[in-house]
Amino acid sequence: MRLTRLLLAFCLCTSATPLLAADPVGVRKIGVVSQDNPRPLAVTVWYPTAAAGAQSATAQDRIFEIPSASKDAEIREGRFPLVLLSHGSGSRVEGMGWIAAELAEAGFIVAGPNHPGTTSGDSTPAATPKIWERTGDISAVITALSTDPQWKASIDPARIGVLGFSLGGTTVLELAGARADLSGYIRYCAEHPDMMDCRWFAGGRGYAGGEQVAVEPLDLRIIDKTRFEQSNRDDRIASVVAVDPGLATVFTPESLKTIDIPLTVINLGSIGKIPVAVLADKLAKEVPNASYAQVDNSDHFSFLPVCKKGAAEFLKSVGELDPICDDAGRPRIDIHEELAGLITHAFERTLKASH
């Protein structure tokens, strides 16, 4: 659930290089802030475009391959389903750009914020369990895009989905109506202190302003129990896909049974090798009509972008401990192809089938 030093991977970049291209996907950066959710949000939007010769954003990243998209290109005419993205802890929404581009090519508008307090270079253990802030971010982006004249005419408000990875998977499950049990989470970390999230809480470090900082280890008992266990359901959401969701073992069965919208849960890893932190097969069985898929010869980091040649060695040279670019058993591009098929099919089935 925790991606420890991904700020390196997303900060070691050069400026974008403009060129002329006929990309089928447009990309635009926007800011979102509202009275209901005063956290300033940096949001990236990917969308279908038919504009040839638009300026392409081709930022160079030291670690990851970045998909090309036409910067600020005109959106294609029509009304499209909207899919919101929620990234993992310590990551950025740009790291989900590979799947965002796939969905935009398939005819979806896709948007996601960088969640303050749990994003690359701005991430602390104390902010991580505040799922209610992340769900508020996603709801705020839905409201902003649904009411902004630039986007309103292109979005079908009856066809809104959410896709989350890791802590983002937790976020989208809560938006669907799942509610976590704080006592269960405390017990989980006592029983599994070696899990990614529990190590992060106990590690005594965080990130602020792009720098590593020392912080007090987090005692989960100080979390606001009422906020942690509250309902964060957003009734505008019609479909959910959760990949390796955090808190998978501590959602209350009662709340899972109330989820009445299509839910697809995907685990990364072969049977017997998926960490208990994100193992969600039992969770999926608790939700009426949920579907579950498991991707063989992959791991938690397989959802990250495809790594460039030599990236694994570079990360080790700068002290990165997590196997962000290690081979999980087959090429990451092949894993992405399987994931893109599962995710795109889920949203086409649930957001397009009846239209």
KOLPA-701905 format. One record per residue: x, y, z of N, C-alpha, C in turn. Coordinates in steps of 0.05 Angstrom, whole numbers, plus 5000, padded with zeros to 4 digits. Layout:
N
XYZXYZXYZ...
END
This chain:
355
501649765000500050005000501750255000504150235011505950465013508150454992508550654976510750664957512750864968514950774979516550924998517851174986519451144965520951374955520351434926517851414918517151454890517551744882517951924901518452204894520852224876522852044880525152044862524351994833522551804830521751724803520151944789518752104804517052304791518252584792520552624805521752884806524252904788525452684781527852684765527052704735525852924728524852964701525953214689526053224662526653474648524053604640524153844630521653974621520553844597518053894592516653764569517853864543518053684523519053754497516653774478515954004468513654024450514353924422512453794409512653714381509953684369509853674343507253644330506553354327504153284335503253004335500252994331499352764323496452724320495552514340495852574365495152374386492152354390491152114394488252084398487352164426489352224444488752294471489752574477488052734489488753004498489352994528490953184538491453204567491553494575490453554598490253824608490653824638492054024648492354054677490454274686489054214708487154414720487554424750486554634762486554654791483654644801483254514824480554494835480754564865479054754873478754824901475854924905474654844927471854924932471454964961469155094968468555134997468054865010466854674996466354415008468854255013470854304996473354154998475654354993476554495014478454715011481354635005481854365003484554274996485154344966487054504960487654564932488654314918487454244896488053994882489154054854491453934849492553934821491453684807489953734786488453524773489453494744489853244735490453194707487953064694487353154670485053054655486052944628485352694622485852574596483152544582483052574556480452574542480852504512478652414499478852354471479152614455480852604435481152834417481552744389480552904370480952844342482653054329483853234346485353454336488153374327488653384301491253314290493153544293495653484297497753684298497753844324496453744345496553884371499253854384499954034402502454024415502453784435504453614433504553374450506253424474505353334497506853344522508553094525511153114522512852884523515052924545514152944569516052984591517852744593520452804599522452594601522752524630522352264637522552174664525051994666526552014688528951864691528351564696526051494706525351224714523351094695521151244690518851114676518451214648517251034632516251114605513651274609513451504596511151674598509651674572507051604572505551604547505151884536505251904510504852164497501852234495501252494498498552594495498652874485496552964472496553234460495653434481497553604488497053804509494954004501492854024518490754224514489354204487489353974475488053934449484953964453483554024432480654044434479453774438477453764456476153504462474353424438474253164433472553064412469653124418468153174397465253234401463752984411461953024430460352804441460152824471458652634483458452614512459652344520461452364540463052124547462652054576462951794583463151724611465551844624465451894650467652014665468651804684471351764685472651594704474651754720474251744747476051874765478251684775480751784778482951624787483851704815484651504831485851554857488351394859490651534862493251404861493951284888496151124889497050994913498451184932498951104956500351264976503251324967503951574968506651654961507151674931505051634915505351644886504051904875503551914849502252144837500352034816498352194809496352114789497752074762499952224757501352184731502351904728502851764750503651484749501451294739499051394738496751244727496251324698498051494687497551594660497351384639498751154643498650944622495850834620494450794642491750684640489750904633490351154642488651374635488551414605490951394592491051424563489551194549489750954559488250724548485250774549484250874572481450924576480551154558482151364556481451594538481251504509483051334500482951224473480351064469479350944491476950774489474450944491474651214495472351384495471351474522473251494542472551594568474051854573472852034588474352254600475352154627477852204632479152084656480552314671480152324697481352544713482052444740484252564751484952494778486652704791486452734817488052934832490552804844492552964850494652884869493652944897493252734913492052764939494052894959493553134968495353264988495753095012498253075021498852915045499552625040498852525016499552245009500552224981501752444972502852444944505852464944507052434921509952434919511152694929513052674948514352904960512753044981510252964985508453085005506852865017508052715036506852465046507752405074505852365092506552305120504852075130505851925149504251715161501651825173501652055186499352165199497052225179497852295154495752365134494652115120496151895121495451665105492751535112492051505138489451375144487051555141487451815133485251995131483851965104482551735101481351665076479051855069477851975089475652155084476552405069479152475072480152705057480452625027481452385022481752294995478952264981477052144994474352124982473252404976473752594994472852864990474152984965476752924961478053014937476752924911476152664910474852544886472052664882470552694903467852814900468053104891470053244901470453524892471153544862472753354852473453354824470953294807469253104816466853044802465153294799464753434821463153674822464253884803466953924805468254134789467854084759468353834750468253774722465353774712463453694729460653674721459353944719460554154731459354414730461054614714463454544707465254724692464254734663463754974652462754994624464654864604467254844610469154724592468754424589467654304610467454004611464553914612462754074622460053994628458653864603458953994580457553894557458653634546461053564555462353314545462053084564461053124588460852914608457952824611457552564612454952454618454852404648453352564663453352534692452052274703450752124685449551874693451551644690453951704679455951494674458651574686458851554712461251624726462451384740464951324736466351104749468751204764469851024781472351094795474250854794476850914791478950714790481050784810481750604829483750654849485750434851488150504858490350314862491450344890491750124904492950114931491250284950492450504962490850674979488650804963489050834937486950934919484750724917485450464919483350264919481650274944482850344966481350394991479450624986480450834974478851074969476351014953476650864931474350824913472450624926473350434942471550264956469850414976471050614989469450775008467450954993468251044970466351204953463951034945464350774943462150584936460450514960461350574984459850525008461150345029463550245023465050075043465950255066465850135090466650285114468650115130470850235137473050095151472550095181473649895195473549865224476249935236476350145253478950225263480150015282478549895298479649685316480849455300479449385278480449175261483149255248483449515241485949605229488249605249487649685273489649675294490549395299488649205300489248925304490848815281490148895256491548805232494548875234495149125241497949215242499449075266498049015287499348865309500048585300498348465284498848195275500648175250500848395235502448395210504248645208506048685228507648925228509548955204509848735189511648735166510348825140507748875141506348965117507149255111506849325085507849585075506749825091504149825095502850055108503750065138503849835151504549835179507449915184509249835165512049925167512250225163510650325146510550615141509650775165507650675179506650805203508750805225510350595227512350565248515050675241515450765216518050825206519351075215517751265225518951515235519951705214518851695190519651875169517351935151517552165137515552245118516952415097515252555081516352735060514852995061516253215059515053485058516853655040515553805021517053965003519053814986518453564981520253394965522653284980522753335006525053245023524053045043525852855050525152665071525452805098523552765116523552895142522952685163524052745187523452565210520752635222519152435229516552475241516252275263514352325281513652135302512351885289513051645298511551415289508651445295506951345278504051385281502851165297501451235319499851045335497051055324496150845312493450835299491250895319491750875344489650925364488951215366490651395355489951685357488251775334487751605314486151685291483351745300482151945288479352015293477551785285476551635305474951395299472451455284471151675291468651755278469051805248471151965242471752025214472651785199474351615212475451375199473251185191471151165208469050965204466551075190466551335183464151455172463651355143461251395133460651335106461651555088463051485067464051675047462851625019460551495019459251424994458551674978458951654952458151864933456151734913453651804916451551674900451751734870453451924862453751974833455351764819456851604834458651404822457051154815457451064790455850834780457450584777460150594779461850354774464550404788465650184799468150204814470049974805472550044801474649844798476849904818477549704835479549734856481749534850484249634848486549464843488349454868488749214878490349174903489549374924487049374933486149584952487349544979488349764991489149755019486749725037487249655062485149605083483249385074484149205056482449005045481148825066482548775088481648585108479948715130479648985130478349115153475849265146474749225122472149345117469949175130467949295140465849155155464148995135463448745140461748585122459048725117458048855138455448985135455549205113457749355113457949575093458349465066459949245063460449135037457849025025456048925041453548815031451749035020452249285028450449505019451349614992453649534982454649634956452849524934451449704920449449624900450149714872452649794868453549864841455649664832456149644806458149444797460949494809462149294819464849304831466649094819468949174809470948984799473449014817474348794828476748794845478848634832481248744830483548614817485848594836487048354839489448324854491848264836494148374843496548334828498248114842498747894828500347684840499047414836500747214836499846934834498546844861496946644860495546544884497646464904497246554929499146494950501346694954501646884935503747084936502747364939500147404942499047674945499147744975500247974982500448055010497748085023497548015048495048035063494048325063495948515061495148795062493148865040493248725018491548804995489948564984490248334996488748094986485748134989484348134967481548224967479548024956480347764955478447564944476047534963476547524989474347495008472547745008473747975006472248235004470348224981471348134958469648134934467247944937467547724953465347544957463247654975463947854991461947985009460148184994461048274971459548484956457748344936455148404937453348284917454148344888454348134872454948164844457648294837459548284856462248384850463748174833465648264818467348084803470148114813471647884811474347884822476247764801478547884797480547784779483247794792485047614785487647594796489647564774491747734774493647744751496147594759496647364746498947194752501647334744503747234758506547324752506747634751505547754771505748044775506148104804506548354812506548424840505448704843505448804868504149064874505249284857507849284850509049494835508549474805507349264797506849224768504849424757503249554775501349764765502750024758505250064768506650304761507450304732508250534721508950554693511250364686511550304661513750134651516350284656518250134667520850254674522750264650524350464649526350484628528650294633530150244612532450074614534450204634535450044653537350144673536150274697533450304697532150444719532450294746532250024745532449874770535249914783537249914767539949954777540350234788539150434774539350704783537950744810535550624813534150654839535750534862536950304857538550184878540950364885542050494865544350664870543750914887541150994887540451224903538951144929539050884935538050784961535150714962533850684939531050594939530850304947529250254968529049984979526849814966524749934956522549784944523349694916522449454908523149344882521349464860521449724857519649864839519849774810522249714801522749644773523649354769523549194790524448914788522448754771523448554758521748374742520048204760517448204756515648054773514947784761516347704739515847444727515247464697514447694688514047744659514248044654514548124630514948414624512548574634513148804646510948974656509049064634510049104610508349184589506148974583506848724587504948504583502848504605503748564630501948584653500048814648501049044639499349274633497249204612498049054592496148984571493748824583494448634601492348474614490648654632491948824648490449004665488649194649489749304628488149494612485649354601485949104593483648954583481548914604482448844628480548794650479149054658480649274661479549524670477749644649478649654624477049774603474449614599474649354599472249184596470249244619471249264643469549314666467949574662469349784654467950044651466150044626467049914604465349904581462749744587463049534602460649374610458749524628459849684646458149804666457350094660458950234644458350514639457450564610457850374592457150414564454950224555454649994568452949774557450149864553449050034571446250104569445750364554447850464541447650714527448250684497
END
